[in-house]
Amino acid sequence: MEYQEEWLENLIEAFAERKSDIQQLNDSKSNKLVIRNSDLIFAERNEIKIMSLSELKASDPSTSNINLKTLHTPTITFDIQSLVLNSTKKLLAVVGSHQVVVVVLPRPGYSKLVTPLIECRSIQVGQYYHAIKGSSEIAKVDWHPWSLSASSLMVLTRDANFREYDISIDSEDPQQSISFVQAAAMPGSVTNQQFSNKSKGFSADDERSTECVSFDIGRGDSDWGPLTLYGLMKNGDVFAICPFMPNNAQVPTSYIQNLKGITEAKLMKVTEDSPIEARLSQQMRWLNAVVKQIKLGEENIAGFKCNPPRATGSLLRQGPYLVQPAPTDEEYESDASDILIIRPKDCPVDIFVVAFTDGRVDICLEVVKAEGRWSSKAVSTNICMKMDLIILQESHATPPIISTYESIKILQSHDFGYPTLSKDPIYEDTIYISHAEGVHALVFKPWLDELDQVDSLTRDSTLVHVIRTSTTSSAQSTPIVALDVINDAYLGYLLFALTNTMQILPLDLSLRVQTDPETIETKPKPQMLPKVSDSATSKPSSSNQASNEERKLYSSLLESPFIQDQPDGSNKINLSHKLAPVNTRAEIQVTPQTLRYMGGVVENVRHHNQNSIQTGNNIQDRLSLQLKETEKQIEKLAHVAKIATNPSNEAGVGTGKGARVEKVSNEQSELLKRMDNLLQRLMDKHQPTLSTHEKKWFAELGRIRDEVSGTDSKGRALQARMSRVGLSHQLELLKPQVQSYEATEAMKRSQTGIIGSSQIAKVESVLQDETKAIEELRVKLDTVTKLLRTE
């Protein structure tokens, strides 16, 4: 693959020297590369590297040395699988199989430091829930876009537990916890399942239906999409939980007002005391509780601080989504890998993209959208009469529906790995699929342009294999472990892919050229052209034709495709006898009626013979025209070949066309270099003044610094209290390990003695008594549970 810019070649050569033998895990997704503005950040084993691409582009192209820095984070002692950047591009979530660490990234001036190590603050997240032995593996980590301080971290584990952490408040305990396998639960009421006993025995349920592999948040500006959390199970089922927002959210004011207006309009149209009316009433109570949090004077601002209301009831899990048409049964079951939900501009519904391990990608449209739904919980005495309707509605509610628009088989390979889906920063209708065989680009624009004409959707998505990491001759492939796309004013529109051997593959992407539909001239149909026989009127036509031919590089004799009119079936030859019945044994007599009938048949036959002759003549004329067009194309090709083989047109020879083209190309390269240097100098000299919000932010940072690390006794006392709290927290984390170690040692010491048969009999009798007591207690609990349900 050839690259036009030299700095990309230097980047490839620099990474080629760092070739590693790292192998990708076969049962997990990974994304070990992110781009912050013009900084390239990637993970290598348990280390995080960072480099400046703008500095590399501005450096001397003859040198391939890159200024690579390492972020010093002692808390990261695990193999890094994914890197996730937040919206402010200041916090980086570092994800392992069972650990999550948030790293505070350095400021842009880090590249001027002499030391290769950069000290960075790191925060461990949810150690009690993820790092303890026996905990579930982490499936996906992402930042919520509506977080008040851009610090809301969402963590999904494979046991279908979803937790939301606020790094700015508490990094150890989640603010909310939701399960995708529970029918209904309050946020934060999910128990820690890592210590629960798993059910033993045989079950007809698919184990993959309880293992969650990915999640995403919906889109939209006037429905429940941004408040909907979608979970993807390993068997391909999709569940939805709505509404969900961070515990400390900044909600767009216009969105909540639009959603409340639409819900209120729906409520006015439905009949009273119906299940739909009960559900819409619950939604209005929740929306009213949200709107009440808008402070006086904040009605016209972009967003307001909001905490999710709790009084409506437990969130109801919706799904699994009903797929229409149903997927076909395959020879072997493939696992779902990733889900991505997009809503391009002017698209009324969400587009679900689901990738599978067998190379299949399903593109679905959300037909029945998810809405806010809660379980039946009374919030006041005024609505107790409607609870029966809510229970009836939720028990018989139709599941949400998605319609499969197309199912694409990317590669006919069973070693496809676990593909990962990524968005394009410019075009909302384009996504990228990274997998074990390279990278594919999937473009929905061909059929999105026809979406307003639902009855005439005939086009498919465009699939392009942009990066191929394996060949048909070699059986071993090089999986892609990271992918990111940037759109920078200085660097350009680029795609970066990282292989499992730490080789980077940059690709310069092309921007789309917008075509004005008014400038496209439509050619009239041949049958609509007027027949002009006057010589005076034919001269302007010939002049216009000549001017059109001058603008064309090549004009074809075949202006339009050959279309021959089909014979009309209504004028077929009719040989049926329409005379009055006569006696067949009598002598045949020629009457005027017989002569008229014979004359009509002969005329009909003659007419069809003339049409056949005319059709043959048209075909002969078209054949002659095609032969002339073939001769003309052969002559044109010979002329082009003669020009191409002319020595004066070769590059660098004399003053021919080739030399002039090469000169123009060199001048263009010099102009591009000068333009890059000028743009870089302008960016370096540009020093904007601080805004009001930035000044308030720095003032707040100064106050916190003085309060925490001040020179007075109060500051030292605060530091001492923080140290004591930190040490006590570490002591609480170490206590379970110490107790486990002491129990193991005590068991080893007790095994040195010999237990007699009488002692064993006493222990067995005590155990039997305890077992009976436990059984009696279980029966009593079942009885109490049944009584509570009947009430």
C-alpha positions in Angstrom: 0.0 0.0 0.0 1.4 3.4 -1.0 0.9 6.6 0.9 1.2 10.0 -0.5 2.5 11.7 2.6 5.9 10.9 3.9 5.2 11.3 7.6 2.8 8.3 7.4 5.6 6.2 5.9 7.8 7.3 8.8 5.1 6.3 11.2 4.9 2.8 9.7 8.6 2.3 9.8 8.8 3.4 13.4 6.2 0.9 14.4 7.8 -1.8 12.3 10.9 -1.6 14.6 8.6 -2.2 17.6 7.2 -5.5 16.2 5.9 -7.7 19.0 4.6 -11.2 19.4 1.4 -10.2 21.3 -1.5 -12.5 20.4 -5.1 -11.5 20.5 -7.5 -13.2 22.9 -9.9 -15.4 21.0 -12.9 -14.8 23.3 -12.9 -11.0 23.7 -13.0 -7.8 21.8 -10.2 -5.2 22.1 -9.5 -1.6 21.2 -5.9 -0.7 22.1 -5.6 2.5 20.3 -7.3 5.9 20.6 -6.6 9.4 19.2 -6.9 12.6 21.3 -6.9 15.5 18.9 -3.5 15.0 17.3 -2.0 12.6 19.9 -1.8 8.9 19.2 -2.3 6.7 22.4 -1.9 3.0 22.3 -1.4 0.1 24.7 1.4 -2.4 24.7 1.0 -5.2 27.3 0.5 -3.2 30.5 2.0 0.1 29.4 0.4 3.1 27.7 2.4 5.0 25.0 1.6 8.4 23.7 3.1 10.4 20.8 2.2 13.6 18.9 1.3 13.1 15.2 1.4 16.9 14.5 5.0 17.0 15.7 5.8 13.9 13.6 4.3 15.6 10.5 6.2 18.8 11.1 9.5 17.1 11.6 12.1 16.4 9.0 10.8 13.6 6.7 14.3 12.1 6.3 14.4 11.1 10.0 12.1 8.3 11.2 12.7 8.8 14.9 9.5 9.4 16.9 9.2 11.1 20.2 7.4 8.3 22.1 6.4 8.8 25.8 5.3 6.3 28.3 2.6 7.1 30.9 3.8 6.0 34.3 0.8 4.3 36.0 1.9 1.9 38.7 -1.7 0.7 39.4 -1.9 -0.9 35.9 -0.4 -4.3 36.4 -2.7 -6.2 34.0 -2.8 -6.8 30.3 -4.7 -4.0 28.7 -7.5 -5.0 26.3 -9.3 -1.6 25.6 -8.8 2.1 25.8 -11.8 4.4 26.0 -11.6 8.2 25.9 -14.2 10.5 27.5 -15.9 13.4 25.8 -13.5 16.0 27.3 -10.5 13.9 26.2 -8.9 14.3 29.6 -9.8 11.0 31.1 -8.8 7.6 29.7 -10.5 4.4 30.8 -8.0 1.5 30.7 -9.8 -1.9 30.7 -8.5 -5.3 31.4 -10.4 -8.6 31.7 -11.3 -8.0 35.4 -10.0 -4.5 36.2 -10.7 -0.9 35.2 -8.4 2.0 35.8 -9.1 5.7 34.8 -5.9 7.6 33.9 -5.8 11.4 33.8 -4.0 12.3 30.6 -1.2 14.8 30.5 -1.6 18.3 28.9 -0.7 18.8 25.2 2.8 20.2 26.1 4.0 16.8 27.2 6.1 16.3 24.1 8.5 19.0 25.1 9.6 17.1 28.2 13.0 15.4 28.2 12.1 12.4 30.3 10.6 9.4 28.5 8.2 8.7 31.5 5.3 11.0 32.3 3.7 10.7 35.7 0.0 10.4 35.5 -2.7 10.0 38.2 -4.6 6.8 38.0 -7.9 5.8 39.7 -9.0 2.2 40.3 -12.7 1.6 39.6 -14.9 -1.0 41.4 -12.1 -3.2 42.7 -14.6 -5.0 45.0 -16.9 -5.9 42.1 -14.4 -6.7 39.4 -11.0 -7.5 40.7 -11.9 -10.2 43.3 -11.4 -13.8 42.4 -14.5 -15.3 40.9 -16.0 -12.1 39.6 -17.4 -11.9 36.1 -15.3 -10.8 33.1 -15.8 -7.3 31.9 -17.6 -7.2 28.5 -17.6 -3.4 27.6 -16.8 0.0 29.1 -17.9 3.3 27.9 -18.6 6.9 29.0 -22.1 8.3 29.2 -22.5 11.5 27.0 -24.9 13.1 29.4 -22.6 13.1 32.4 -22.5 16.4 34.3 -18.7 16.4 34.7 -17.9 13.9 31.9 -17.0 11.3 34.5 -19.9 8.8 34.3 -18.3 5.5 33.5 -20.5 2.6 32.4 -19.2 -0.9 33.0 -20.9 -4.1 31.7 -19.9 -7.5 32.9 -20.7 -10.8 31.1 -23.1 -11.8 33.9 -25.4 -9.1 32.4 -24.8 -6.7 35.3 -24.5 -3.0 34.3 -23.0 -0.5 36.7 -22.5 3.2 36.5 -19.6 4.8 38.3 -19.1 8.5 38.9 -15.3 9.0 39.1 -15.6 12.5 40.5 -17.7 11.2 43.5 -16.9 7.6 44.3 -14.8 5.2 42.1 -15.3 2.1 44.3 -19.1 1.9 44.6 -21.4 2.3 41.6 -24.1 5.0 41.6 -26.5 2.7 39.8 -26.7 -1.1 39.1 -29.0 -2.7 36.6 -29.3 -6.3 35.4 -30.3 -7.3 31.9 -31.5 -10.7 33.2 -34.0 -9.5 35.8 -37.5 -8.7 34.6 -37.7 -5.5 36.8 -35.4 -3.9 39.3 -34.7 -0.6 40.9 -31.4 1.0 39.8 -28.9 0.1 42.5 -30.9 -2.9 43.7 -28.9 -5.6 41.9 -27.2 -8.0 44.2 -23.6 -9.0 43.8 -23.9 -12.3 42.0 -20.3 -13.3 42.3 -21.0 -14.9 45.7 -24.3 -16.4 44.9 -24.6 -20.1 44.3 -25.1 -21.1 40.7 -27.9 -23.5 39.9 -26.8 -27.0 39.4 -28.3 -29.7 37.1 -29.7 -29.6 33.6 -31.7 -26.8 32.0 -33.4 -26.3 28.7 -32.5 -22.6 28.6 -29.6 -21.5 26.4 -26.7 -20.4 28.6 -25.8 -17.8 26.0 -29.1 -16.0 26.7 -27.9 -14.9 30.1 -24.4 -13.8 29.0 -24.2 -10.1 27.9 -21.5 -9.2 25.4 -22.1 -5.5 24.6 -24.4 -2.5 25.1 -25.1 0.9 23.5 -27.3 3.9 24.0 -30.1 5.0 21.6 -30.2 8.1 19.6 -32.8 10.7 18.7 -34.1 14.1 19.8 -37.8 13.7 20.2 -38.4 10.2 21.6 -37.1 7.9 24.3 -34.0 6.9 22.3 -31.3 8.8 24.3 -32.8 7.4 27.5 -32.8 3.8 26.3 -30.0 1.4 27.2 -29.7 -1.6 24.8 -28.0 -4.8 25.9 -26.8 -7.5 23.5 -26.8 -11.2 24.6 -24.3 -13.8 23.3 -27.1 -15.6 21.4 -28.1 -12.4 19.6 -31.1 -11.3 21.7 -31.4 -7.5 22.3 -33.0 -6.1 25.5 -33.8 -2.5 26.4 -34.1 -0.7 29.7 -35.8 2.7 29.6 -35.5 5.3 31.0 -31.8 5.4 32.1 -29.6 8.4 32.8 -26.5 9.0 34.9 -27.0 9.7 38.6 -25.6 13.2 38.0 -26.7 14.1 34.5 -26.8 17.2 32.4 -30.0 16.8 30.3 -30.7 19.0 27.2 -33.6 21.2 28.1 -35.1 21.2 24.6 -35.1 17.4 24.5 -37.1 17.0 27.7 -39.6 19.7 26.7 -40.1 18.0 23.3 -40.5 14.6 24.9 -43.0 15.9 27.5 -45.1 17.6 24.8 -45.2 14.5 22.6 -46.2 12.3 25.5 -48.8 14.7 26.7 -50.3 14.8 23.2 -50.5 11.0 23.1 -52.1 10.9 26.5 -54.9 13.3 25.3 -55.7 11.0 22.4 -56.1 7.7 24.3 -59.2 6.6 26.1 -59.4 6.6 29.9 -58.9 3.5 32.1 -57.0 1.7 29.4 -53.5 0.0 29.7 -52.0 2.5 27.3 -53.4 5.4 29.3 -51.9 3.9 32.5 -48.5 3.6 30.9 -48.5 7.1 29.5 -49.6 8.4 32.9 -46.5 6.8 34.4 -44.3 8.4 31.8 -45.9 11.8 32.4 -45.2 11.5 36.2 -41.6 10.7 35.5 -41.2 13.6 33.0 -42.9 16.0 35.4 -40.4 14.9 38.1 -37.6 15.7 35.7 -39.0 19.0 34.6 -39.4 20.1 38.2 -35.6 20.0 38.5 -35.2 22.8 36.0 -34.3 25.8 38.1 -35.9 29.2 37.6 -34.0 31.0 34.8 -32.7 27.8 33.2 -35.5 27.3 30.8 -33.5 28.7 27.8 -30.1 27.2 28.5 -28.7 24.2 26.7 -28.9 21.7 29.6 -29.7 21.5 33.3 -28.5 19.3 36.2 -30.8 16.4 36.8 -31.0 13.3 39.0 -33.1 10.4 37.9 -36.5 10.2 39.7 -37.0 7.1 41.9 -40.7 7.3 42.8 -42.2 6.0 39.6 -41.2 2.3 40.2 -38.8 -0.3 39.2 -37.5 -0.2 35.6 -39.0 -2.9 33.5 -36.7 -4.9 31.1 -38.2 -4.8 27.6 -37.5 -7.6 25.2 -36.1 -9.6 23.7 -36.7 -7.7 20.5 -38.8 -9.5 18.0 -36.9 -9.8 14.7 -38.9 -9.7 11.5 -38.3 -11.7 9.4 -36.8 -14.3 11.8 -33.2 -15.3 11.2 -32.6 -18.5 9.3 -31.3 -21.6 11.0 -27.6 -22.2 10.3 -25.4 -25.3 10.5 -23.7 -24.0 13.6 -24.6 -21.3 16.1 -22.6 -18.2 15.9 -22.1 -15.8 18.9 -23.0 -12.1 18.8 -20.0 -9.8 19.3 -20.9 -6.1 19.2 -23.9 -3.8 18.7 -23.9 -0.2 17.4 -27.0 2.0 17.2 -26.9 5.0 14.9 -29.5 7.5 13.6 -28.3 9.5 10.6 -29.7 12.9 9.8 -33.3 12.9 8.6 -33.7 9.2 9.5 -36.9 8.7 11.7 -35.8 5.4 13.3 -32.7 4.0 14.9 -30.5 1.6 12.9 -29.3 -1.4 14.8 -26.0 -3.0 13.5 -25.2 -6.3 15.1 -22.0 -8.2 14.3 -21.5 -11.9 14.8 -18.4 -14.2 15.0 -19.2 -16.0 11.8 -18.7 -12.8 9.7 -22.4 -11.9 9.5 -23.6 -8.4 10.1 -27.3 -7.7 10.5 -28.7 -4.2 9.7 -32.1 -3.7 11.4 -34.6 -0.9 11.7 -36.5 -0.3 14.9 -40.1 -0.6 14.0 -41.7 -0.5 17.5 -39.6 1.8 19.6 -38.8 1.3 23.3 -40.5 3.6 25.7 -40.3 4.3 29.4 -41.8 1.4 31.3 -41.9 0.5 35.0 -43.2 -2.3 37.0 -46.5 -1.9 38.9 -45.6 0.1 42.0 -48.1 2.5 43.5 -46.8 6.0 44.3 -49.9 7.5 45.8 -53.4 6.5 46.8 -55.0 8.3 43.9 -53.7 5.8 41.3 -54.3 2.5 43.2 -57.3 1.8 41.0 -55.1 1.8 37.9 -52.5 -0.7 39.1 -54.5 -3.7 37.9 -54.5 -2.1 34.4 -50.7 -1.6 34.6 -50.2 -5.2 35.6 -52.4 -6.3 32.7 -50.6 -4.0 30.3 -47.1 -5.1 31.2 -48.0 -8.8 31.2 -49.6 -8.7 27.8 -47.5 -6.0 26.2 -46.2 -6.7 22.8 -42.4 -6.8 22.7 -40.5 -4.2 20.7 -39.9 -5.1 17.1 -36.9 -4.6 14.8 -37.1 -5.3 11.1 -34.0 -6.8 9.4 -33.3 -4.7 6.3 -30.3 -6.8 5.1 -27.9 -9.4 6.4 -24.4 -9.2 5.0 -21.9 -12.0 5.0 -18.6 -10.1 5.1 -16.3 -13.1 4.7 -16.8 -16.8 4.3 -14.5 -17.6 7.2 -15.2 -19.4 10.5 -12.0 -17.8 12.1 -13.5 -14.3 12.0 -12.7 -13.5 15.7 -14.8 -11.1 17.7 -15.5 -8.1 15.4 -15.8 -4.6 16.8 -17.9 -1.8 15.4 -16.8 1.9 15.2 -18.4 5.1 13.9 -17.1 7.6 11.4 -16.5 11.1 12.9 -17.8 12.9 9.8 -20.4 10.7 8.1 -23.2 9.3 10.3 -24.1 6.7 7.7 -20.7 5.0 7.7 -19.3 2.5 10.2 -16.2 0.4 10.3 -15.9 -3.3 11.2 -12.5 -4.5 12.5 -11.9 -8.2 12.7 -9.3 -10.9 12.3 -9.1 -10.5 8.5 -8.7 -6.7 8.4 -11.2 -3.8 8.3 -14.4 -3.3 6.4 -16.3 -0.1 5.8 -20.1 -0.3 5.6 -22.0 2.6 4.0 -25.8 3.0 4.3 -26.1 6.1 2.1 -27.4 4.2 -1.0 -30.6 3.2 0.7 -30.9 6.0 3.2 -31.5 8.4 0.3 -34.6 6.3 -0.6 -35.9 6.0 3.0 -38.7 8.5 2.4 -40.0 6.1 -0.4 -40.6 3.1 1.7 -42.2 1.1 -1.1 -39.2 1.4 -3.4 -36.3 0.5 -1.2 -34.2 -1.6 -3.6 -30.6 -0.6 -2.9 -28.2 -2.4 -0.5 -25.5 -1.0 1.7 -22.0 -0.6 0.2 -19.3 -2.9 1.7 -15.7 -2.1 1.1 -12.7 -4.1 2.4 -10.4 -1.2 3.2 -7.7 -3.1 5.0 -6.8 -6.7 4.3 -4.4 -8.4 6.8 -4.4 -11.9 5.3 -4.2 -13.4 1.9 -5.7 -16.5 0.4 -2.4 -18.2 0.2 -1.5 -17.8 3.9 -3.6 -19.6 6.4 -2.6 -17.4 9.3 -4.1 -13.9 9.7 -3.1 -10.8 11.6 -6.1 -9.7 13.6 -6.9 -6.0 14.1 -6.9 -5.1 17.8 -7.7 -1.4 17.5 -9.2 1.1 15.1 -9.9 4.8 15.2 -10.8 7.5 12.7 -9.8 11.2 13.0 -10.7 14.4 11.2 -8.1 17.0 12.1 -7.6 20.3 10.3 -3.8 19.7 10.2 -3.5 15.9 10.0 -6.5 15.3 7.7 -9.2 12.6 7.4 -7.3 9.4 8.4 -8.0 5.9 9.6 -5.6 4.1 12.0 -5.6 0.4 12.6 -3.4 -1.5 15.0 -2.6 -5.2 14.6 -1.9 -7.7 17.3 1.8 -7.5 16.4 1.9 -3.8 17.2 2.0 -2.8 13.5 0.1 0.4 12.6 -1.8 0.7 9.3 -2.7 4.3 8.5 -5.1 5.0 5.6 -5.9 8.3 4.1 -9.7 8.5 3.6 -11.4 10.5 0.9 -14.2 13.1 1.5 -17.4 12.8 -0.4 -18.0 15.2 -3.2 -21.5 16.8 -2.9 -23.2 16.9 -6.3 -25.8 19.6 -6.9 -28.9 17.9 -8.4 -29.8 21.0 -10.3 -26.7 20.8 -12.4 -27.4 17.2 -13.5 -29.0 17.3 -17.0 -31.5 14.6 -17.7 -31.6 13.3 -21.2 -35.1 13.1 -22.7 -36.4 9.8 -23.9 -36.1 8.9 -27.6 -39.8 8.7 -28.2 -40.3 12.2 -26.8 -37.9 13.9 -29.2 -39.7 16.1 -31.8 -39.1 15.3 -35.4 -37.6 18.3 -37.1 -37.5 18.2 -40.9 -36.9 21.9 -41.7 -33.3 22.7 -42.7 -33.5 26.1 -41.0 -34.3 24.6 -37.7 -31.8 21.8 -38.0 -28.7 24.1 -38.1 -28.9 25.2 -34.4 -29.4 21.7 -33.4 -26.2 20.6 -35.2 -24.3 23.5 -33.7 -25.4 22.6 -30.2 -24.4 19.0 -30.9 -21.0 20.1 -32.1 -20.5 22.3 -29.0 -21.5 19.3 -26.7 -19.0 17.1 -28.6 -16.3 19.6 -28.0 -16.9 19.5 -24.3 -16.7 15.7 -24.3 -13.5 13.8 -24.4 -15.2 11.1 -26.5 -18.6 11.1 -28.1 -20.3 7.8 -28.8 -22.4 7.0 -31.8 -24.8 5.1 -29.5 -26.6 7.8 -27.8 -29.1 5.6 -26.1 -29.6 1.8 -25.5 -31.5 -0.1 -28.3 -35.1 -0.8 -27.3 -37.3 -2.6 -29.8 -41.0 -2.3 -29.4 -42.7 -5.6 -28.6 -45.5 -6.8 -30.9 -48.9 -5.8 -29.7 -50.9 -8.8 -28.7 -54.2 -7.1 -29.4 -53.5 -7.0 -33.2 -52.6 -10.7 -33.5 -53.8 -12.6 -36.6 -57.3 -13.8 -36.1 -58.2 -16.9 -38.2 -61.3 -17.8 -36.3 -64.4 -18.5 -38.6 -67.1 -15.9 -37.9 -69.5 -16.9 -40.7 -73.0 -18.2 -40.1 -73.2 -22.0 -39.8 -73.9 -23.8 -43.1 -74.6 -27.3 -44.2 -71.2 -28.9 -44.7 -72.6 -31.6 -47.0 -73.8 -29.1 -49.5 -71.7 -27.6 -52.2 -69.4 -24.8 -51.2 -70.6 -21.5 -52.4 -68.6 -18.2 -52.6 -70.7 -15.4 -51.1 -69.9 -11.7 -50.6 -69.6 -12.3 -46.9 -67.0 -15.0 -47.5 -65.0 -12.7 -49.7 -65.1 -9.9 -47.2 -63.8 -12.3 -44.5 -61.0 -13.6 -46.6 -60.0 -10.0 -47.5 -59.8 -9.0 -43.8 -57.6 -12.0 -43.0 -55.2 -11.3 -45.9 -55.0 -7.6 -44.9 -54.1 -8.6 -41.3 -51.4 -11.0 -42.5 -49.9 -8.3 -44.8 -49.8 -5.8 -41.9 -47.9 -8.2 -39.6 -45.5 -9.0 -42.4 -44.7 -5.3 -42.8 -44.1 -5.0 -39.0 -41.7 -7.9 -39.1 -39.8 -6.5 -42.0 -39.6 -3.1 -40.2 -38.3 -4.8 -37.1 -35.6 -6.6 -39.1 -34.6 -3.3 -40.7 -34.2 -1.6 -37.3 -32.1 -4.4 -36.0 -29.9 -4.3 -39.1 -29.5 -0.5 -38.8 -28.5 -0.9 -35.1 -26.0 -3.6 -35.9 -24.4 -1.4 -38.6 -24.2 1.5 -36.1 -22.6 -0.8 -33.5 -20.0 -2.0 -36.0 -19.2 1.7 -36.8 -18.9 2.4 -33.0 -16.5 -0.6 -32.6 -14.3 0.7 -35.5 -14.3 4.2 -33.9 -13.3 2.9 -30.5 -10.5 0.8 -32.0 -9.2 3.8 -33.9 -9.4 5.9 -30.6 -7.5 3.2 -28.7 -4.8 3.1 -31.3 -4.5 6.9 -31.2 -4.1 6.8 -27.4 -1.6 4.0 -27.5 0.4 6.0 -30.1 0.5 9.0 -27.8 1.4 6.9 -24.7 4.3 5.3 -26.5 5.7 8.6 -27.9 9.2 9.1 -26.3 8.5 12.8 -26.0 5.7 12.1 -23.5 7.8 10.1 -21.1 8.5 11.7 -17.7 11.7 13.7 -17.5 12.4 13.6 -21.3 12.7 16.8 -23.2 9.8 19.2 -22.9 6.9 16.8 -23.6 3.7 16.3 -21.7 5.3 13.8 -19.3 7.9 16.3 -18.2 5.3 19.0 -17.7 3.1 16.7 -15.6 6.1 15.7 -13.5 7.0 19.4 -13.0 3.4 20.2 -11.9 3.4 17.3 -9.5 6.6 18.4 -7.9 5.4 22.0 -7.6 2.1 20.7 -6.0 4.1 18.7 -3.4 6.2 21.8 -2.5 3.0 23.9 -2.2 1.5 21.3 0.1 4.6 21.3 2.4 4.6 25.1 2.5 0.9 25.1 3.4 1.4 22.6 6.2 4.3 24.6 7.6 2.2 27.8 7.5 -0.7 26.1 9.1 1.4 24.7 11.9 3.0 28.1 12.6 -0.4 29.7 12.8 -1.6 27.0 15.2 1.6 27.5 17.4 1.2 31.3 17.5 -2.6 31.2 18.2 -3.1 32.0 21.9 -6.8 32.6 22.6 -7.8 34.2 25.8 -9.5 32.2 28.5 -13.3 32.1 28.6 -15.4 32.9 31.6 -16.0 29.2 32.3 -12.3 28.4 32.1 -11.4 31.2 34.5 -14.0 29.9 37.0 -12.6 26.4 36.5 -9.0 27.4 37.2 -10.2 29.4 40.2 -12.0 26.4 41.6 -8.9 24.3 41.1 -6.8 26.8 43.0 -9.2 26.8 45.9 -9.2 23.0 46.0 -5.4 23.0 45.9 -5.2 25.5 48.8 -7.7 23.5 50.8 -6.1 20.1 50.3 -2.4 20.9 50.3 -2.4 24.3 52.1 0.3 25.3 54.5 -2.0 25.9 57.5 -3.0 23.4 60.1 -6.3 22.9 58.5 -4.8 21.7 55.2 -2.4 19.4 57.0 -5.3 17.9 59.0 -7.3 17.4 55.8 -4.3 15.5 54.2 -4.0 13.4 57.4 -7.7 12.5 57.3 -7.4 11.6 53.6 -4.4 9.4 54.4 -6.3 7.7 57.2 -9.3 7.1 55.1 -7.2 5.7 52.3 -5.2 3.4 54.6 -8.4 2.1 56.3 -9.9 1.5 52.8 -6.8 -0.5 51.8 -7.0 -2.4 55.1 -10.7 -3.4 54.4 -9.6 -4.7 51.0 -6.8 -6.8 52.5 -8.8 -8.3 55.3 -10.6 -10.9 53.2 -7.3 -12.1 51.8 -5.7 -12.3 55.2 -8.7 -14.2 56.6 -8.6 -16.7 53.7 -4.9 -17.2 54.3 -5.4 -17.9 58.0 -8.2 -20.3 57.3 -6.0 -22.2 54.8 -3.2 -22.4 57.3 -5.5 -23.6 60.1 -6.9 -26.3 57.8 -3.4 -27.5 57.0 -2.5 -27.7 60.7 -5.7 -29.5 61.5 -5.0 -32.1 58.9 -1.9 -33.2 60.7 -4.0 -34.9 63.5 -6.0 -38.1 63.1 -9.8 -38.0 63.7 -11.4 -41.0 65.3 -14.5 -42.8 64.1 -16.5 -41.7 67.2 -15.6 -38.0 66.5 -16.7 -38.5 62.8 -20.0 -39.9 64.0 -20.7 -37.0 66.3 -19.9 -34.5 63.5 -22.2 -36.3 61.1 -25.1 -36.3 63.6 -24.7 -32.6 64.2 -24.7 -32.0 60.4 -27.8 -34.0 60.0 -29.6 -32.0 62.7 -28.5 -28.7 61.1 -29.7 -30.0 57.6 -33.1 -30.8 59.0 -33.3 -27.3 60.6 -32.4 -25.7 57.4 -35.0 -27.7 55.5 -37.7 -26.7 58.0 -36.7 -23.0 57.6 -36.8 -23.3 53.8 -40.4 -24.7 54.0 -41.5 -21.9 56.3 -39.9 -19.3 53.9 -41.8 -20.8 51.0 -45.1 -20.6 52.9 -44.5 -17.0 53.9 -43.6 -16.1 50.3 -46.8 -17.7 49.0 -48.9 -15.8 51.6 -47.3 -12.5 50.5 -48.0 -13.2 46.8 -51.7 -14.0 47.5 -52.0 -10.7 49.4 
